[in-house]
Amino acid sequence: MHIIVIGKEGQVARAMAERASTHRAETLLLGRPELDLGEPSAIEDILRRTGGDLIVNAAAYTAVDQAEAEPGAAEAVNASGAGTLAGAARAMGVPFIQLSTDYVFDGTLPRPYREDDAVHPLGAYGRSKLLGEQAVAAATDDHVILRTAWIYSPFGRNFVKTMLRLAADRDEIGIVADQIGSPTSALDLADGIYGVARNLLENPQEGRLRGIFNMAGNGFASWAEFASEIFAVSARLGGPFARIRPLSTADYPTPAKRPGNSRLDCAKLEAIHGIRLPVWRASLEPCLLRLIGEVSGR
Ligand SMILES: NC(=O)c1ccc[n+]([C@@H]2O[C@H](COP(=O)([O-])OP(=O)(O)OC[C@H]3O[C@@H](n4cnc5c(N)ncnc54)[C@H](OP(=O)(O)O)[C@@H]3O)[C@@H](O)[C@H]2O)c1
């Protein structure tokens, strides 16, 4: 299968490239400068010239706090840009996979969120991603929206890399302990996306394979528990270590409000697509092995 992934340097895009051969896929990453979601006029033309069997949108305006200051910029990429891509996929007659987020929810439910729970984003980023979901659904029926959460990987910027960096010169780090979610390896997510892509391509008429699905690492943790596990594994591997001081969200004010409960119930994905991502703790060690190796030159 020929997969076009939008977003060249992002965590998920790079993970899709790394996992392509495992899934016998030919994967082409497209991103800035040649394809800019903020410049929609050229998108359909570029995609038509490129071809492909399926398009995955892994590009987004992901600066959650900065989006509060420039909601229009977030919306241009995450809503209009996503909708334009989905329209181009429809014009090409190919399925479209959109990445979305736990931040479409306000986190007030006392259980993991299911796909049909009421959405209510707390900030500009979440609102722009929700508008993106709606724009994609309006542009093409042949779509899958994958809501994911708390992505980490050896690539780009993420919580695991930030923890290792901070531990280089701090003995103790204060981390929020009252937000719960599912740490998700971008490499596991990439495997899951290829699985969904194959199902869509092999079953072009199957409506139940289309629509919204949650796809996140298996199991839950608070940010503080996630950080504790990072340092437990890092110390075992000879990497940096710091103690964790649990904080409440109120102790750590940020421009964008975040949901306290970011847990995603992924049962629908397993029931319909036959896909379940690995337990998040199991995927952390291979990522840390790479990152610690990079830092120490091992
Ligand atoms: N990271 C998370 O924890 C998380 C959680 C839930 C959902 N998600 C969603 O998962 C998806 C992938 O996230 P990620 O962590 O892989 O993101 P990421 O590492 O921040 O990468 C985002 C990519 O989008 C590209 N991009 C931004 N604006 C663009 C534009 N105008 N035109 C073209 N490309 C543009 C960036 O390109 P440049 O390199 O040129 O800046 C970057 O390569 C996104 O849809 C995100 O909303 C992420």
Ligand as a Chemical Component Dictionary entry (heavy atoms), coordinates in Angstrom:
data_LIG
# 
_chem_comp.id                   LIG 
_chem_comp.type                 NON-POLYMER 
_chem_comp.pdbx_formal_charge   0 
_chem_comp.three_letter_code    LIG 
# 
loop_
_chem_comp_atom.comp_id 
_chem_comp_atom.atom_id 
_chem_comp_atom.alt_atom_id 
_chem_comp_atom.type_symbol 
_chem_comp_atom.charge 
_chem_comp_atom.model_Cartn_x 
_chem_comp_atom.model_Cartn_y 
_chem_comp_atom.model_Cartn_z 
_chem_comp_atom.pdbx_ordinal 
LIG N1  N1  N 0  1.621  15.053 20.976 1  
LIG C1  C1  C 0  0.596  14.616 21.687 2  
LIG O1  O1  O 0  0.713  14.302 22.887 3  
LIG C2  C2  C 0  -0.767 14.459 21.049 4  
LIG C3  C3  C 0  -1.844 14.066 21.833 5  
LIG C4  C4  C 0  -3.096 13.893 21.235 6  
LIG C5  C5  C 0  -3.243 14.077 19.870 7  
LIG N2  N2  N 1  -2.173 14.482 19.138 8  
LIG C6  C6  C 0  -2.368 14.668 17.697 9  
LIG O2  O2  O 0  -1.577 13.710 17.025 10 
LIG C7  C7  C 0  -1.090 14.259 15.792 11 
LIG C8  C8  C 0  0.415  14.102 15.703 12 
LIG O3  O3  O 0  1.027  14.747 16.812 13 
LIG P1  P1  P 0  2.611  14.818 16.966 14 
LIG O4  O4  O 0  2.908  14.730 18.418 15 
LIG O5  O5  O -1 3.246  13.870 15.995 16 
LIG O6  O6  O 0  2.841  16.322 16.489 17 
LIG P2  P2  P 0  4.229  17.117 16.393 18 
LIG O7  O7  O 0  5.375  16.239 16.745 19 
LIG O8  O8  O 0  4.026  18.400 17.109 20 
LIG O9  O9  O 0  4.318  17.394 14.830 21 
LIG C9  C9  C 0  3.387  18.195 14.188 22 
LIG C10 C10 C 0  3.802  18.327 12.760 23 
LIG O10 O10 O 0  2.825  19.148 12.117 24 
LIG C11 C11 C 0  3.515  19.964 11.230 25 
LIG N3  N3  N 0  2.809  21.192 10.927 26 
LIG C12 C12 C 0  2.447  22.192 11.773 27 
LIG N4  N4  N 0  1.866  23.179 11.077 28 
LIG C13 C13 C 0  1.870  22.793 9.775  29 
LIG C14 C14 C 0  1.427  23.387 8.564  30 
LIG N5  N5  N 0  0.865  24.613 8.537  31 
LIG N6  N6  N 0  1.584  22.703 7.412  32 
LIG C15 C15 C 0  2.167  21.502 7.401  33 
LIG N7  N7  N 0  2.627  20.884 8.502  34 
LIG C16 C16 C 0  2.471  21.533 9.681  35 
LIG C17 C17 C 0  4.828  20.320 11.918 36 
LIG O11 O11 O 0  5.725  20.709 10.926 37 
LIG P3  P3  P 0  7.076  21.536 11.191 38 
LIG O12 O12 O 0  8.062  20.490 11.586 39 
LIG O13 O13 O 0  7.323  22.191 9.886  40 
LIG O14 O14 O 0  6.762  22.515 12.314 41 
LIG C18 C18 C 0  5.170  18.987 12.554 42 
LIG O15 O15 O 0  5.933  18.210 11.684 43 
LIG C19 C19 C 0  -1.614 15.691 15.733 44 
LIG O16 O16 O 0  -2.824 15.678 15.028 45 
LIG C20 C20 C 0  -1.917 16.018 17.184 46 
LIG O17 O17 O 0  -2.938 16.987 17.292 47 
LIG C21 C21 C 0  -0.943 14.670 19.686 48 
# 
loop_
_chem_comp_bond.comp_id 
_chem_comp_bond.atom_id_1 
_chem_comp_bond.atom_id_2 
_chem_comp_bond.value_order 
_chem_comp_bond.pdbx_ordinal 
LIG N1  C1  SING 1  
LIG C1  O1  DOUB 2  
LIG C1  C2  SING 3  
LIG C2  C3  SING 4  
LIG C2  C21 DOUB 5  
LIG C3  C4  DOUB 6  
LIG C4  C5  SING 7  
LIG C5  N2  DOUB 8  
LIG N2  C6  SING 9  
LIG N2  C21 SING 10 
LIG C6  O2  SING 11 
LIG C6  C20 SING 12 
LIG O2  C7  SING 13 
LIG C7  C8  SING 14 
LIG C7  C19 SING 15 
LIG C8  O3  SING 16 
LIG O3  P1  SING 17 
LIG P1  O4  DOUB 18 
LIG P1  O5  SING 19 
LIG P1  O6  SING 20 
LIG O6  P2  SING 21 
LIG P2  O7  DOUB 22 
LIG P2  O8  SING 23 
LIG P2  O9  SING 24 
LIG O9  C9  SING 25 
LIG C9  C10 SING 26 
LIG C10 O10 SING 27 
LIG C10 C18 SING 28 
LIG O10 C11 SING 29 
LIG C11 N3  SING 30 
LIG C11 C17 SING 31 
LIG N3  C12 SING 32 
LIG N3  C16 SING 33 
LIG C12 N4  DOUB 34 
LIG N4  C13 SING 35 
LIG C13 C14 SING 36 
LIG C13 C16 DOUB 37 
LIG C14 N5  SING 38 
LIG C14 N6  DOUB 39 
LIG N6  C15 SING 40 
LIG C15 N7  DOUB 41 
LIG N7  C16 SING 42 
LIG C17 O11 SING 43 
LIG C17 C18 SING 44 
LIG O11 P3  SING 45 
LIG P3  O12 DOUB 46 
LIG P3  O13 SING 47 
LIG P3  O14 SING 48 
LIG C18 O15 SING 49 
LIG C19 O16 SING 50 
LIG C19 C20 SING 51 
LIG C20 O17 SING 52 
# 
